[in-house]
């Protein structure tokens, strides 16, 4: 159970992000008290778990497999492993998205669509979610545009 007293303690975030800016953004939300659920690949987890050195040291002073970068940008988050390429994993992500106030993702263009988790009406990850009209949630990259543009979900 998430227990925080920060200014965003009432906010739930589904973090499908990977590598650099988006994990840092969700780390900032967690630092401010948001309940952030980080989704990682089964088996290997997030790519940045292996980004080192530096690595976390064990009790004997030996490197573990946990990179300092990964630990820094994922502090304060809860983590789950979900196979986005499976029907069960897609169901889990949709259910989590329905309960989230914010969905953060930065996959390559077309990745979520390949798994049926894009924002297409009636079938996407946010299908059935009605956000406040003034809620602007980041950028959506499109292959036909040279730069990201703010998009309402």
KAMO-V775205 format. One record per residue. N is the residue number from 1. PHI is phi in radians with two decimals (none if undefined). PSI is psi in whole degrees, -180 to 180 (NA if undefined). Layout:
# KAMO-V775205
N_PHI_PSI ; N_PHI_PSI
This chain:
# KAMO-V775205
1_none_134 ; 2_-1.38_127 ; 3_-2.33_112 ; 4_-2.50_153 ; 5_-2.01_9 ; 6_-1.21_170 ; 7_-1.12_-19 ; 8_-1.89_23 ; 9_-1.11_-16 ; 10_-1.60_-1 ; 11_-1.74_133 ; 12_-1.92_131 ; 13_-2.13_130 ; 14_-1.75_116 ; 15_-1.82_100 ; 16_-1.74_18 ; 17_-1.41_163 ; 18_-2.67_138 ; 19_1.11_113 ; 20_1.19_-110 ; 21_-1.07_-47 ; 22_-1.17_-43 ; 23_-1.07_-34 ; 24_-1.17_-39 ; 25_-1.09_-45 ; 26_-1.25_-29 ; 27_-1.13_-40 ; 28_-1.11_-41 ; 29_-1.09_-42 ; 30_-1.11_-42 ; 31_-1.04_-30 ; 32_-1.57_6 ; 33_1.84_-5 ; 34_-1.14_150 ; 35_-1.51_103 ; 36_-1.84_124 ; 37_-1.87_113 ; 38_-1.57_126 ; 39_-1.73_126 ; 40_-2.17_161 ; 41_-1.21_139 ; 42_-1.08_144 ; 43_1.60_-70 ; 44_-1.72_-20 ; 45_1.26_-158 ; 46_-1.20_143 ; 47_-0.96_-35 ; 48_-1.33_-6 ; 49_-1.01_-28 ; 50_-1.78_7 ; 51_-1.37_93 ; 52_-2.68_178 ; 53_-1.26_168 ; 54_-1.44_154 ; 55_-2.04_154 ; 56_-1.07_140 ; 57_-1.64_147 ; 58_-1.54_-174 ; 59_-1.07_-23 ; 60_-1.64_1 ; 61_1.51_9 ; 62_-1.56_149 ; 63_-1.10_140 ; 64_-1.70_-170 ; 65_-1.63_6 ; 66_-1.67_112 ; 67_-1.28_145 ; 68_-1.02_-40 ; 69_-1.05_-49 ; 70_-1.01_-47 ; 71_-1.11_-36 ; 72_-1.18_-50 ; 73_-1.43_-4 ; 74_-2.03_12 ; 75_-1.12_144 ; 76_1.37_2 ; 77_-1.81_154 ; 78_-1.67_148 ; 79_-2.20_139 ; 80_-2.33_155 ; 81_-1.85_133 ; 82_-2.49_130 ; 83_-1.48_103 ; 84_-1.12_-18 ; 85_-1.53_7 ; 86_-2.03_149 ; 87_-1.01_-40 ; 88_-1.10_-44 ; 89_-1.10_-40 ; 90_-1.13_-39 ; 91_-1.09_-45 ; 92_-1.06_-46 ; 93_-1.11_-42 ; 94_-1.07_-44 ; 95_-1.11_-43 ; 96_-1.12_-40 ; 97_-1.11_-36 ; 98_-1.12_-28 ; 99_-1.64_-9 ; 100_-1.50_146 ; 101_-1.47_-31 ; 102_-2.35_134 ; 103_-2.01_122 ; 104_-2.01_125 ; 105_-2.59_152 ; 106_-2.55_42 ; 107_-1.21_164 ; 108_-1.08_153 ; 109_-0.94_129 ; 110_1.66_-14 ; 111_-1.13_-52 ; 112_-1.14_-35 ; 113_-1.10_-38 ; 114_-1.02_-31 ; 115_-1.72_7 ; 116_1.26_23 ; 117_-2.02_22 ; 118_-1.40_-172 ; 119_-1.68_20 ; 120_-1.06_136 ; 121_-0.95_134 ; 122_1.42_-9 ; 123_-2.46_-6 ; 124_-1.44_177 ; 125_-1.06_-32 ; 126_-1.78_15 ; 127_-1.03_129 ; 128_1.52_-4 ; 129_-1.58_127 ; 130_-2.00_92 ; 131_-1.31_160 ; 132_-0.99_147 ; 133_-1.06_-27 ; 134_-1.65_10 ; 135_-1.53_119 ; 136_-1.99_118 ; 137_-2.00_73 ; 138_1.35_-150 ; 139_-2.18_147 ; 140_-2.01_121 ; 141_-1.45_140 ; 142_-2.27_143 ; 143_-1.11_-25 ; 144_-1.60_6 ; 145_-2.13_141 ; 146_-1.32_-18 ; 147_-2.54_155 ; 148_-1.18_151 ; 149_-2.25_144 ; 150_-1.03_141 ; 151_-2.42_138 ; 152_-1.43_138 ; 153_-1.64_NA
